[in-house]
Amino acid sequence: MGRDLPQRDFTDEDRERFRARLRASLGLLDGLLTSPGFGAGEPTLGAELEMFLVTRDGVPVPRNEEIRRAAADPRLVLEVNRYNLEANLTPVPLRPRPFTALHDEADTLLEAVRRAGAAHGAEPYCAGLLPTLRPADLTRRNMSPRGRYAVIDDALGRAGRGLRVSGEQRLRMRSDTFCAQGAASSWQIHLTVRPEEFTRVHNAAQLMTAPVLAVAANSPLLLGRRAWDESRIPWYEQAFGQHRRRVAPADRRSGFGHGWLRGGVRELAEEAVRRYAPLVPLCSGGDWDRPLRPGGPPALDELRLHLGTLWWWNRPVYDPAGDGHLRIELRALPSGPTPADMVANTALLTGLILDRAAREPGGELPFALARENFYTAARDGMAARLWWPAGPAAPVRLAARDLVRALLPRAAAGLAAAGVADDEVQRWLGVVEARVLTGRSGAHWQRRTHRALGSDDRATVRRYLELSSTGAPVHSWPAPQARVRGRPRGLGGAVVRGRRRWGGRVADGAEGAGGTVARRALPAVRGRRCAGCFSLDARGTGSVMNLPKRTPLQATAEARPVRRAGLALAAASLLVVGGTACESDGATPAGDAAPAASASTEPGDQAASPSDTASPTSGARSPDAEEDGTATSGEGDGPGKSSPDRTEKLVDGSEARITEVGEQHYVAKIVSKGAVVATLETDGHDTGLDANGVYIVLSNGGVISSHK
């Protein structure tokens, strides 16, 4: 769908001829999939970066055509509305440093847009949603001057459709155009896949999207309302007008899917042709079934165009370039906050997909639960509780943060097996590790800042633009000061003056990337440093500092415990080995056993689906709950509270009883043989303990980790 359309009106004869070519294309595709050399090239990775054009105060600037022309860069293309723009990054080989290449190119393109937009008072804003948009901005008068969007809008129908998302606040809107999806911006990853591996890779993508989406969430402010952490997901799906209850999920042109793949890309192509009517029945001229060049693959323009009008979150792509290849377009991740964040999300998702596909022939989780995971992750973000396969046992339900921390070594293994350089893996997965340990995703930062600034949309966008322009990842961003019960508390970025942290003195007023203290996050103890911590370099990129030497990674298809230099995640409460999930004692609350595989997953039956739009479940406590006023019973109880909020086992068999006292204020009592042997307390900064050969870290987000 990247090309413009020379024809706006279509006859019944056009539609019938288009359908005939689609059916014929399936036969040609069958021959391609078994032809020598097809899809056999070196694996590559590409991306599309969608962005908004805004003033410094967040007002949308409808000048995408003028800015694209001024930038004079063919990688920049128009998106749905006049304040949307898209950058198509150059595909890069998957080895040895693809993520750094994508990061640098995204940075360069954003700077090009910034320079070109200066004459119009515009700059790029990378986030899943633009909080300052209002319903009047989502009408056809703001549609980009590209004929294809008008054709698609007419084909989808102009009947009124209701859009609604409920979270902390509720939003309902009526629309008669798919221009409503111009409120959403994504970071879309393209991963080339060999035909014989397509089924395994696609199923791995379906399974792994949910945990990555949970920690990558960056879309909590929908038209100024605080809703889902990834409100972009239900909004985008509903904008196509396909989510009325009378339309079954399997018949909707956008969504997560309805079952594990069994028959490769041919199964998806056949389903697309059989189930969905063509929206744009434009037939190519000439010998449509002939190769583009002698000995090359056929263009299959009609099939490619048809697949481009199905907006599945993980979508197949056929590309006739060169000798031809297949790709999976991973479309679920949000734009922003910075290139560092987006590339780190890419490294995590790519590594998990490659590792899972190499180890598993198919999905071990009932698809109903995988689909529920996707919408639960979109709704609750890092506070989500996700179902996960546990080998021969029933699936278990885990906190998203714990799950991702446990999966990081698997992502490292997948990237290493693909030939990604070791320092590249450490650098970018280190950003994810830092985000998970601090609990600060883009959604978390936006929600807290919006609340601290009195729900001022423009002030929130202005602060977001200031910090994102530094390039520092979002976990390092400070948030405005807020006053809680008369006592000022930092919201994730106060500079601590003259205090000692982890054996290193913080200089008065010293600030690191993004305005935060460049922390010495690792305690220097007996010449060693504890695992699972991070530092920031000059650009705010996370990396692991001087970790204990580990056994070199053996990246094999068999599942083995993987310990990687620079990614020893002793903080994980879950160990994922060979596709099994082994929880520590007490990690799964009563009632979290998996439901029957036949449990309904229709949008009307599940709180996690976009059509139901229920508020977050009581079992998934938001990181912002204290500020939300939704969980205040423990506030002010202090360390002497009668019972802890939770208990976790440590590596030496002792347990940590953790109590939340206030904002970034936790107390952990270490209990061994019934006696309290130590107490850790955070109050705006991490704290740690070295005793009897055990290293224990309590983060200011209440996450405890230990290792010997």
C-alpha positions as CSV (number, residue, x, y, z in Angstrom):
1,M,0.0,0.0,0.0
2,G,3.0,2.3,-0.2
3,R,2.1,3.4,-3.8
4,D,-0.5,5.8,-4.9
5,L,-3.5,4.6,-6.9
6,P,-4.2,6.0,-10.4
7,Q,-7.8,4.9,-10.4
8,R,-10.5,6.0,-7.9
9,D,-13.7,4.3,-9.3
10,F,-14.2,0.6,-9.9
11,T,-16.8,-1.4,-11.8
12,D,-18.2,-4.9,-11.0
13,E,-16.1,-6.1,-13.9
14,D,-12.9,-4.7,-12.2
15,R,-13.8,-6.5,-9.0
16,E,-14.4,-9.8,-10.7
17,R,-11.2,-9.6,-12.7
18,F,-9.3,-8.7,-9.5
19,R,-10.7,-11.7,-7.7
20,A,-9.8,-14.0,-10.5
21,R,-6.2,-12.8,-10.4
22,L,-6.1,-13.3,-6.6
23,R,-7.1,-16.9,-7.1
24,A,-4.5,-17.4,-9.8
25,S,-1.9,-15.7,-7.6
26,L,-2.3,-18.4,-5.0
27,G,-1.1,-21.0,-7.6
28,L,1.9,-18.9,-8.6
29,L,2.7,-18.5,-4.9
30,D,2.7,-22.3,-4.4
31,G,5.3,-22.6,-7.2
32,L,7.4,-19.8,-5.7
33,L,7.6,-21.3,-2.2
34,T,9.2,-24.5,-3.6
35,S,11.5,-22.9,-6.2
36,P,15.2,-23.0,-5.5
37,G,16.7,-19.8,-4.2
38,F,13.4,-18.1,-3.2
39,G,13.8,-16.4,0.2
40,A,17.3,-17.9,0.6
41,G,19.1,-14.5,1.0
42,E,20.8,-13.2,4.1
43,P,18.2,-12.3,6.8
44,T,17.5,-8.6,7.1
45,L,15.7,-6.3,9.4
46,G,13.8,-3.1,8.5
47,A,11.4,-0.7,10.1
48,E,8.8,2.0,9.4
49,L,8.7,4.9,11.8
50,E,5.4,6.8,12.0
51,M,5.3,10.3,13.6
52,F,3.1,13.3,14.3
53,L,4.0,16.8,13.2
54,V,3.4,19.3,16.0
55,T,4.3,22.7,17.3
56,R,6.4,23.0,20.5
57,D,3.0,23.1,22.4
58,G,1.7,20.0,20.7
59,V,-0.7,21.5,18.3
60,P,-0.9,19.3,15.1
61,V,0.6,20.9,12.0
62,P,-1.2,19.7,8.8
63,R,1.8,20.3,6.5
64,N,3.2,16.8,5.8
65,E,3.4,17.3,2.0
66,E,5.3,20.6,2.4
67,I,7.7,19.1,4.9
68,R,8.3,16.0,2.9
69,R,9.0,18.1,-0.2
70,A,11.4,20.4,1.8
71,A,13.2,17.4,3.3
72,A,13.7,15.9,-0.3
73,D,14.2,12.5,1.1
74,P,12.5,9.5,-0.7
75,R,12.5,7.6,2.6
76,L,9.8,10.0,3.9
77,V,6.2,9.3,2.8
78,L,2.8,10.7,3.6
79,E,0.5,8.9,6.1
80,V,-3.2,9.0,6.6
81,N,-3.7,12.6,7.9
82,R,-1.9,15.7,7.0
83,Y,-0.1,15.9,10.4
84,N,1.2,12.3,10.0
85,L,4.4,11.3,8.4
86,E,6.3,8.0,7.9
87,A,10.0,7.3,7.5
88,N,10.9,4.0,5.8
89,L,14.3,2.9,7.1
90,T,16.7,1.0,4.9
91,P,16.7,-2.8,5.5
92,V,20.0,-3.9,7.1
93,P,21.5,-7.4,7.5
94,L,20.7,-9.1,10.8
95,R,24.4,-9.4,11.5
96,P,26.5,-8.0,13.2
97,R,25.0,-4.7,14.3
98,P,21.5,-4.1,12.9
99,F,20.1,-2.2,15.8
100,T,22.7,0.4,15.9
101,A,22.3,1.0,12.2
102,L,18.5,1.4,12.6
103,H,19.0,3.7,15.6
104,D,21.4,6.0,13.7
105,E,19.2,6.1,10.6
106,A,16.1,6.9,12.6
107,D,18.0,9.6,14.4
108,T,19.1,11.1,11.1
109,L,15.6,11.0,9.6
110,L,14.0,12.7,12.7
111,E,16.6,15.4,12.5
112,A,15.9,15.8,8.7
113,V,12.1,16.2,9.5
114,R,13.0,18.7,12.3
115,R,15.0,20.9,10.0
116,A,12.4,20.7,7.2
117,G,9.6,21.5,9.6
118,A,11.2,24.5,11.2
119,A,9.9,26.8,8.5
120,H,6.4,25.6,9.4
121,G,6.9,25.7,13.2
122,A,6.7,21.9,13.2
123,E,8.8,19.1,14.7
124,P,8.4,15.3,14.9
125,Y,6.6,13.8,17.9
126,C,7.1,10.1,18.3
127,A,4.5,8.4,20.4
128,G,1.6,5.9,20.0
129,L,-0.9,8.7,20.4
130,L,-0.9,12.5,20.3
131,P,-2.7,13.7,23.5
132,T,-3.6,17.1,22.1
133,L,-5.7,15.8,19.2
134,R,-9.4,16.4,19.3
135,P,-12.3,14.8,17.3
136,A,-12.3,17.7,14.8
137,D,-8.7,16.8,13.9
138,L,-9.8,13.2,12.9
139,T,-12.1,14.1,10.0
140,R,-11.7,13.7,6.2
141,R,-10.8,17.4,5.8
142,N,-7.4,16.5,7.3
143,M,-6.8,13.5,5.0
144,S,-3.4,13.5,3.2
145,P,-3.5,14.4,-0.5
146,R,-2.9,10.9,-1.6
147,G,-5.7,9.2,-3.6
148,R,-5.2,5.8,-2.0
149,Y,-6.5,7.0,1.4
150,A,-9.7,8.4,-0.1
151,V,-10.2,5.1,-2.0
152,I,-9.8,3.0,1.1
153,D,-12.1,5.3,3.1
154,D,-14.8,5.1,0.5
155,A,-14.4,1.3,0.3
156,L,-14.7,0.8,4.0
157,G,-18.0,2.8,4.0
158,R,-19.0,6.1,5.4
159,A,-21.5,4.6,7.9
160,G,-21.1,6.0,11.4
161,R,-19.0,3.9,13.7
162,G,-18.6,4.1,17.5
163,L,-15.1,4.2,19.0
164,R,-14.8,3.7,22.7
165,V,-12.0,3.0,25.1
166,S,-12.4,2.8,28.9
167,G,-9.6,2.9,31.4
168,E,-8.8,5.3,34.1
169,Q,-11.0,7.7,32.1
170,R,-13.5,6.8,29.4
171,L,-13.6,8.1,25.8
172,R,-16.4,7.7,23.3
173,M,-16.5,9.2,19.8
174,R,-18.6,8.7,16.6
175,S,-16.8,8.8,13.3
176,D,-17.7,8.1,9.7
177,T,-14.1,7.9,8.3
178,F,-11.1,5.8,8.9
179,C,-9.1,9.1,9.4
180,A,-9.7,8.4,13.1
181,Q,-6.7,6.0,12.8
182,G,-4.6,9.0,12.1
183,A,-4.5,9.4,15.9
184,A,-2.2,6.4,16.1
185,S,1.5,6.1,15.2
186,S,3.5,2.8,15.2
187,W,7.0,1.5,14.9
188,Q,6.7,-1.4,12.5
189,I,9.4,-4.0,12.1
190,H,10.1,-6.1,9.0
191,L,11.8,-9.4,9.5
192,T,12.7,-11.6,6.5
193,V,11.7,-15.2,6.9
194,R,12.6,-18.4,4.9
195,P,9.5,-20.1,3.5
196,E,10.1,-23.3,5.4
197,E,10.4,-21.4,8.7
198,F,7.4,-19.1,8.2
199,T,5.0,-21.1,10.4
200,R,7.3,-21.3,13.4
201,V,8.4,-17.7,13.1
202,H,4.9,-16.4,12.7
203,N,3.6,-18.4,15.7
204,A,6.6,-17.2,17.8
205,A,5.7,-13.6,16.9
206,Q,2.1,-14.1,17.9
207,L,3.2,-15.5,21.3
208,M,6.0,-13.0,22.0
209,T,4.3,-9.8,21.0
210,A,2.3,-9.5,24.2
211,P,5.2,-9.4,26.8
212,V,7.1,-7.0,24.6
213,L,4.1,-4.8,24.1
214,A,3.6,-4.7,27.9
215,V,7.0,-3.1,28.5
216,A,7.0,-1.0,25.3
217,A,3.6,0.7,25.9
218,N,3.6,4.4,25.0
219,S,0.0,5.3,24.3
220,P,-1.9,6.1,27.5
221,L,-3.4,9.5,26.5
222,L,-6.2,9.2,24.0
223,L,-7.5,12.6,23.0
224,G,-6.5,13.9,26.4
225,R,-8.1,11.0,28.3
226,R,-6.0,8.5,30.4
227,A,-7.2,5.1,29.1
228,W,-5.2,1.9,28.3
229,D,-1.4,2.0,28.5
230,E,-1.7,1.1,24.7
231,S,-4.9,2.8,23.9
232,R,-3.6,2.9,20.3
233,I,-4.5,-0.9,19.9
234,P,-8.3,-0.8,20.4
235,W,-8.6,2.7,18.8
236,Y,-6.8,1.6,15.7
237,E,-8.8,-1.6,15.3
238,Q,-12.1,0.2,15.8
239,A,-11.2,3.0,13.4
240,F,-11.8,0.7,10.5
241,G,-15.4,0.2,11.5
242,Q,-15.1,-3.6,11.6
243,H,-15.6,-4.1,15.4
244,R,-19.3,-4.2,15.7
245,R,-20.5,-7.2,17.6
246,R,-22.1,-8.7,14.5
247,V,-18.7,-9.0,12.8
248,A,-16.9,-12.1,14.0
249,P,-13.2,-11.6,15.0
250,A,-12.1,-13.9,12.2
251,D,-13.8,-11.6,9.6
252,R,-12.4,-8.3,10.8
253,R,-9.7,-6.7,8.7
254,S,-7.7,-5.7,11.7
255,G,-6.9,-7.7,14.8
256,F,-4.7,-10.3,16.4
257,G,-5.9,-13.4,14.6
258,H,-7.9,-16.4,15.6
259,G,-5.6,-19.4,15.7
260,W,-2.1,-20.8,15.5
261,L,-0.7,-21.0,12.0
262,R,-0.3,-24.6,10.6
263,G,0.2,-24.2,6.8
264,G,2.8,-21.4,6.4
265,V,2.3,-18.2,4.4
266,R,0.1,-20.1,1.9
267,E,-2.5,-20.5,4.6
268,L,-2.6,-16.8,5.4
269,A,-2.8,-15.8,1.7
270,E,-5.6,-18.3,1.0
271,E,-7.5,-17.0,4.1
272,A,-7.1,-13.4,2.9
273,V,-8.4,-14.3,-0.6
274,R,-11.2,-16.5,0.5
275,R,-12.5,-14.5,3.5
276,Y,-12.1,-10.8,2.7
277,A,-13.6,-8.9,-0.2
278,P,-11.2,-6.6,-2.1
279,L,-11.2,-3.0,-1.0
280,V,-9.1,-1.7,-3.9
281,P,-9.6,-3.9,-7.0
282,L,-6.9,-2.3,-9.1
283,C,-5.5,-4.7,-11.6
284,S,-2.0,-4.2,-13.0
285,G,-1.5,-3.8,-16.7
286,G,0.4,-6.0,-19.1
287,D,1.4,-9.5,-18.4
288,W,0.6,-9.5,-14.8
289,D,1.8,-13.1,-14.1
290,R,5.2,-12.7,-15.8
291,P,8.4,-12.1,-13.8
292,L,9.6,-8.5,-13.4
293,R,12.9,-9.6,-15.0
294,P,14.1,-12.8,-16.8
295,G,14.5,-15.6,-14.2
296,G,13.0,-13.5,-11.4
297,P,9.8,-14.0,-9.4
298,P,6.4,-12.6,-10.6
299,A,5.2,-9.3,-9.1
300,L,1.9,-10.6,-7.9
301,D,0.7,-7.0,-7.6
302,E,-2.9,-7.9,-6.9
303,L,-2.1,-10.3,-4.0
304,R,0.4,-7.7,-2.5
305,L,-2.2,-5.0,-2.8
306,H,-4.9,-7.1,-1.2
307,L,-2.7,-8.2,1.8
308,G,-1.9,-4.5,2.3
309,T,-5.6,-3.8,3.0
310,L,-5.6,-6.3,5.9
311,W,-4.3,-4.7,9.0
312,W,-3.3,-7.7,11.1
313,W,-0.9,-7.0,13.9
314,N,1.6,-9.6,12.5
315,R,1.1,-9.5,8.8
316,P,2.8,-11.5,5.9
317,V,4.5,-9.6,3.2
318,Y,5.6,-11.0,-0.2
319,D,8.4,-8.9,-1.9
320,P,9.5,-9.7,-5.5
321,A,12.7,-7.7,-5.2
322,G,15.8,-9.5,-6.2
323,D,15.2,-13.3,-6.1
324,G,12.1,-12.6,-3.9
325,H,11.5,-13.2,-0.2
326,L,8.9,-13.3,2.5
327,R,8.7,-11.0,5.5
328,I,6.6,-10.7,8.7
329,E,5.6,-7.2,9.4
330,L,5.5,-6.8,13.2
331,R,3.0,-3.9,13.6
332,A,2.0,-3.9,17.3
333,L,4.7,-1.7,18.8
334,P,4.2,2.0,19.3
335,S,6.2,4.9,18.0
336,G,8.7,6.5,20.4
337,P,9.6,7.7,22.8
338,T,13.1,7.8,21.3
339,P,15.1,5.9,18.7
340,A,16.9,4.2,21.6
341,D,13.6,2.9,23.0
342,M,12.3,1.7,19.7
343,V,15.5,-0.1,18.7
344,A,15.7,-1.7,22.2
345,N,12.1,-3.0,21.7
346,T,13.1,-4.3,18.3
347,A,16.1,-6.2,19.8
348,L,13.9,-7.7,22.4
349,L,11.1,-8.8,20.1
350,T,13.4,-10.0,17.3
351,G,15.6,-12.0,19.8
352,L,12.6,-13.7,21.4
353,I,11.0,-14.6,18.1
354,L,14.2,-16.1,16.7
355,D,14.9,-18.1,19.9
356,R,11.3,-19.4,20.2
357,A,11.2,-20.3,16.5
358,A,14.4,-22.3,16.8
359,R,13.2,-24.3,19.8
360,E,9.5,-24.8,19.3
361,P,7.6,-26.3,16.4
362,G,4.3,-24.7,17.4
363,G,2.5,-22.8,20.2
364,E,2.2,-24.5,23.6
365,L,-0.3,-22.0,24.8
366,P,-4.0,-22.2,23.8
367,F,-4.5,-19.5,21.2
368,A,-7.4,-18.1,23.2
369,L,-4.9,-17.2,26.0
370,A,-2.3,-15.8,23.6
371,R,-5.0,-13.5,22.2
372,E,-6.1,-12.5,25.7
373,N,-2.5,-11.8,26.5
374,F,-2.2,-9.3,23.7
375,Y,-5.2,-7.2,24.8
376,T,-4.3,-7.5,28.5
377,A,-0.8,-6.2,27.7
378,A,-2.2,-3.3,25.7
379,R,-4.6,-2.4,28.5
380,D,-2.4,-2.8,31.6
381,G,1.2,-2.4,30.3
382,M,3.8,-3.4,32.8
383,A,1.1,-4.1,35.4
384,A,-0.3,-6.9,33.1
385,R,-0.5,-10.5,34.2
386,L,0.1,-12.8,31.2
387,W,-0.5,-16.5,30.6
388,W,2.6,-18.4,29.8
389,P,3.3,-22.0,28.8
390,A,4.8,-24.2,31.5
391,G,5.8,-27.3,29.5
392,P,3.6,-30.3,30.2
393,A,1.8,-28.5,33.1
394,A,-1.0,-26.1,32.7
395,P,-0.1,-22.5,31.7
396,V,0.7,-20.1,34.6
397,R,-0.1,-16.5,34.9
398,L,2.9,-14.1,35.5
399,A,3.5,-10.5,36.0
400,A,4.7,-9.0,32.7
401,R,7.8,-7.4,34.3
402,D,8.9,-10.6,35.9
403,L,8.3,-12.5,32.6
404,V,10.3,-10.1,30.5
405,R,13.2,-10.1,33.0
406,A,13.2,-13.9,32.8
407,L,13.0,-13.8,29.0
408,L,15.9,-11.5,28.4
409,P,18.5,-14.3,28.3
410,R,16.4,-16.1,25.7
411,A,16.3,-12.9,23.6
412,A,20.1,-12.7,23.9
413,A,20.4,-16.3,22.8
414,G,18.2,-15.7,19.8
415,L,20.2,-12.7,18.7
416,A,23.5,-14.5,19.2
417,A,22.4,-17.4,17.1
418,A,21.6,-15.0,14.3
419,G,25.1,-13.6,14.4
420,V,24.4,-10.3,16.2
421,A,27.5,-9.0,17.9
422,D,27.8,-9.5,21.7
423,D,28.3,-5.8,22.5
424,E,25.2,-5.0,20.3
425,V,23.1,-7.4,22.3
426,Q,24.3,-6.1,25.6
427,R,23.8,-2.5,24.6
428,W,20.2,-2.7,23.4
429,L,18.8,-5.4,25.8
430,G,20.4,-3.3,28.5
431,V,17.9,-0.5,27.8
432,V,15.0,-3.0,28.2
433,E,16.5,-4.3,31.4
434,A,16.9,-0.8,32.8
435,R,13.3,0.0,31.9
436,V,11.9,-3.1,33.5
437,L,13.9,-2.7,36.7
438,T,12.8,0.9,37.1
439,G,9.2,0.2,36.0
440,R,9.3,3.4,33.8
441,S,7.8,2.8,30.3
442,G,6.7,5.6,28.0
443,A,3.1,5.0,29.1
444,H,4.1,5.2,32.8
445,W,6.0,8.5,32.3
446,Q,3.2,10.1,30.3
447,R,0.4,9.0,32.7
448,R,2.3,10.3,35.8
449,T,3.4,13.5,34.1
450,H,-0.1,14.3,32.8
451,R,-1.5,13.8,36.2
452,A,1.3,15.9,37.9
453,L,0.7,18.7,35.4
454,G,-3.0,18.8,36.2
455,S,-4.1,17.0,33.0
456,D,-2.5,19.7,30.8
457,D,-2.1,18.0,27.4
458,R,0.0,20.7,25.9
459,A,2.4,20.9,28.9
460,T,2.8,17.2,28.8
461,V,3.6,17.2,25.1
462,R,6.0,20.1,25.6
463,R,7.9,18.2,28.3
464,Y,7.9,15.0,26.2
465,L,9.4,16.9,23.2
466,E,12.1,18.4,25.4
467,L,13.2,15.1,26.8
468,S,12.9,13.0,23.6
469,S,15.1,15.4,21.8
470,T,18.0,14.4,24.0
471,G,17.8,10.9,22.7
472,A,17.9,9.4,26.2
473,P,15.7,6.4,26.7
474,V,12.5,7.0,28.7
475,H,13.5,5.1,31.8
476,S,16.0,7.9,32.5
477,W,13.6,10.8,32.1
478,P,12.7,12.9,35.1
479,A,9.0,13.8,35.7
480,P,7.7,17.0,37.2
481,Q,7.6,17.3,41.0
482,A,4.2,16.3,42.6
483,R,3.0,16.9,46.1
484,V,1.5,13.9,47.9
485,R,-0.1,14.5,51.2
486,G,1.8,17.7,51.7
487,R,5.2,16.2,51.1
488,P,7.2,16.8,47.9
489,R,8.3,13.6,46.2
490,G,10.4,13.2,43.0
491,L,8.7,11.4,40.2
492,G,11.6,9.5,38.8
493,G,14.3,12.1,38.2
494,A,15.3,14.2,41.2
495,V,19.0,14.9,41.5
496,V,20.3,13.7,44.8
497,R,23.0,16.0,46.1
498,G,26.0,14.8,48.0
499,R,24.6,11.4,48.8
500,R,26.4,8.1,48.3
501,R,24.9,5.5,46.0
502,W,26.5,2.1,45.5
503,G,29.9,3.2,46.7
504,G,30.1,6.2,44.3
505,R,29.5,9.8,45.3
506,V,27.0,11.8,43.2
507,A,28.4,15.3,42.5
508,D,26.2,18.2,43.5
509,G,23.9,19.1,40.6
510,A,25.5,16.5,38.3
511,E,23.1,15.3,35.7
512,G,23.3,12.5,33.2
513,A,21.5,12.0,29.9
514,G,17.9,13.2,29.9
515,G,18.4,15.3,33.1
516,T,18.9,12.4,35.5
517,V,21.8,11.4,37.7
518,A,24.1,9.1,35.8
519,R,23.8,6.5,38.5
520,R,26.5,4.1,39.7
521,A,23.9,1.4,39.8
522,L,26.2,-1.5,40.6
523,P,27.7,-2.0,44.1
524,A,31.4,-2.5,44.1
525,V,31.7,-5.4,46.6
526,R,34.7,-7.6,47.0
527,G,35.9,-6.6,43.5
528,R,32.6,-7.8,42.0
529,R,29.4,-6.2,40.9
530,C,25.9,-7.5,41.2
531,A,24.0,-8.6,38.1
532,G,20.8,-7.2,36.7
533,C,21.9,-3.5,37.0
534,F,22.8,-0.9,34.4
535,S,24.5,2.4,33.7
536,L,23.8,5.1,31.2
537,D,26.3,6.2,28.5
538,A,26.4,9.8,27.1
539,R,23.4,9.1,25.0
540,G,21.4,7.5,27.7
541,T,21.7,4.1,26.3
542,G,21.7,1.3,28.8
543,S,24.6,-1.1,29.2
544,V,25.7,-3.6,31.8
545,M,28.8,-2.7,33.7
546,N,31.6,-5.1,34.5
547,L,29.4,-8.0,35.4
548,P,31.0,-11.3,36.6
549,K,32.4,-13.4,33.8
550,R,29.9,-16.0,32.6
551,T,30.1,-19.1,30.6
552,P,30.3,-18.1,26.9
553,L,26.9,-18.3,25.2
554,Q,26.3,-21.6,23.3
555,A,23.5,-20.7,20.9
556,T,22.0,-24.0,19.9
557,A,18.6,-25.1,18.9
558,E,18.3,-27.3,22.1
559,A,17.0,-25.4,25.1
560,R,19.7,-25.0,27.8
561,P,20.1,-22.5,30.6
562,V,21.8,-19.5,28.9
563,R,24.0,-17.3,30.9
564,R,25.4,-14.4,28.9
565,A,28.2,-12.0,29.8
566,G,26.5,-8.8,30.6
567,L,23.0,-10.2,30.9
568,A,23.0,-12.3,34.0
569,L,19.5,-11.6,35.3
570,A,19.5,-13.0,38.8
571,A,16.6,-10.7,39.6
572,A,14.2,-12.9,37.6
573,S,11.7,-14.7,39.7
574,L,11.0,-17.0,36.8
575,L,13.5,-19.3,34.9
576,V,12.5,-20.1,31.4
577,V,14.4,-23.2,30.2
578,G,13.5,-25.3,27.2
579,G,10.1,-23.5,26.9
580,T,9.0,-24.3,30.4
581,A,8.1,-21.8,33.1
582,C,9.1,-22.6,36.6
583,E,7.8,-20.2,39.2
584,S,9.3,-19.4,42.5
585,D,7.2,-20.3,45.5
586,G,4.2,-18.0,45.9
587,A,4.6,-16.4,42.5
588,T,1.2,-17.6,41.2
589,P,-1.7,-16.6,43.3
590,A,-4.6,-18.9,43.9
591,G,-7.0,-19.0,41.1
592,D,-4.3,-18.3,38.4
593,A,-4.3,-21.7,36.9
594,A,-5.1,-21.7,33.2
595,P,-8.7,-21.9,32.1
596,A,-9.8,-24.6,29.8
597,A,-8.5,-24.3,26.3
598,S,-12.0,-23.9,25.0
599,A,-12.6,-20.7,27.0
600,S,-14.2,-18.0,24.9
601,T,-12.1,-15.2,23.6
602,E,-14.6,-13.2,21.7
603,P,-14.4,-9.5,22.3
604,G,-17.8,-9.5,24.0
605,D,-16.6,-12.1,26.5
606,Q,-13.2,-10.9,27.6
607,A,-12.3,-7.8,29.5
608,A,-9.1,-7.6,27.6
609,S,-10.6,-7.3,24.1
610,P,-10.9,-3.9,22.5
611,S,-14.7,-4.1,22.1
612,D,-15.3,-4.7,25.8
613,T,-13.0,-1.9,27.0
614,A,-13.2,-2.8,30.7
615,S,-11.0,-1.1,33.2
616,P,-7.9,-3.0,34.3
617,T,-8.5,-6.1,36.4
618,S,-8.0,-6.0,40.1
619,G,-5.3,-8.6,39.9
620,A,-3.1,-6.4,37.7
621,R,-2.2,-3.5,39.9
622,S,-1.0,-0.4,38.0
623,P,2.4,1.1,38.8
624,D,0.5,4.3,39.1
625,A,-2.2,3.0,41.5
626,E,-1.2,5.2,44.4
627,E,-1.4,8.3,42.3
628,D,-4.6,7.1,40.6
629,G,-6.3,6.9,44.0
630,T,-7.3,3.4,43.1
631,A,-5.2,1.7,45.7
632,T,-4.6,3.9,48.8
633,S,-5.3,1.5,51.6
634,G,-1.6,1.0,52.3
635,E,-0.5,4.6,52.1
636,G,0.9,5.9,55.3
637,D,1.0,2.5,57.0
638,G,4.8,2.5,57.0
639,P,7.2,-0.3,57.6
640,G,5.3,-1.5,60.6
641,K,2.4,-2.6,58.5
642,S,0.8,-5.8,59.8
643,S,1.3,-7.8,56.6
644,P,3.6,-7.3,53.6
645,D,2.2,-6.6,50.1
646,R,4.1,-9.6,48.8
647,T,6.7,-12.2,49.6
648,E,9.5,-13.5,47.3
649,K,12.0,-16.3,47.7
650,L,15.7,-15.4,47.5
651,V,18.5,-17.6,46.1
652,D,19.7,-18.7,49.5
653,G,16.3,-20.0,50.6
654,S,15.4,-16.9,52.7
655,E,12.4,-14.8,51.8
656,A,11.9,-11.1,51.3
657,R,8.7,-9.5,52.7
658,I,8.1,-6.4,50.7
659,T,5.8,-3.5,51.8
660,E,5.0,-0.4,49.8
661,V,5.2,2.6,52.0
662,G,4.8,5.4,49.4
663,E,6.0,6.7,46.0
664,Q,9.3,5.0,45.2
665,H,9.4,4.0,48.9
666,Y,9.5,0.3,49.8
667,V,10.7,-1.8,52.7
668,A,11.9,-5.3,52.4
669,K,12.5,-7.5,55.5
670,I,14.8,-10.4,54.8
671,V,13.6,-13.4,56.9
672,S,15.5,-16.6,57.5
673,K,14.3,-19.4,59.6
674,G,11.5,-17.2,61.0
675,A,13.8,-14.4,62.1
676,V,14.3,-11.0,60.4
677,V,18.0,-10.9,59.6
678,A,18.1,-7.6,57.6
679,T,16.0,-4.8,56.4
680,L,16.3,-2.9,53.1
681,E,14.5,0.4,52.5
682,T,14.2,2.5,49.3
683,D,13.2,6.1,49.3
684,G,13.6,7.5,45.8
685,H,16.7,5.4,45.1
686,D,17.8,1.8,44.9
687,T,19.4,0.1,47.9
688,G,21.4,-3.1,48.2
689,L,23.0,-5.6,50.7
690,D,26.0,-7.9,50.6
691,A,25.9,-10.6,53.3
692,N,27.2,-14.2,53.5
693,G,28.0,-14.2,49.8
694,V,24.5,-13.2,48.7
695,Y,23.9,-10.0,46.8
696,I,20.4,-8.5,47.2
697,V,19.1,-5.4,45.4
698,L,15.8,-3.6,46.1
699,S,14.9,-1.1,43.4
700,N,12.9,2.1,44.0
701,G,10.1,0.4,42.0
702,G,9.9,-2.4,44.6
703,V,11.6,-5.0,42.5
704,I,13.9,-7.3,44.5
705,S,16.7,-9.5,43.1
706,S,19.3,-11.7,44.5
707,H,22.2,-13.9,43.4
708,K,25.3,-15.5,44.8
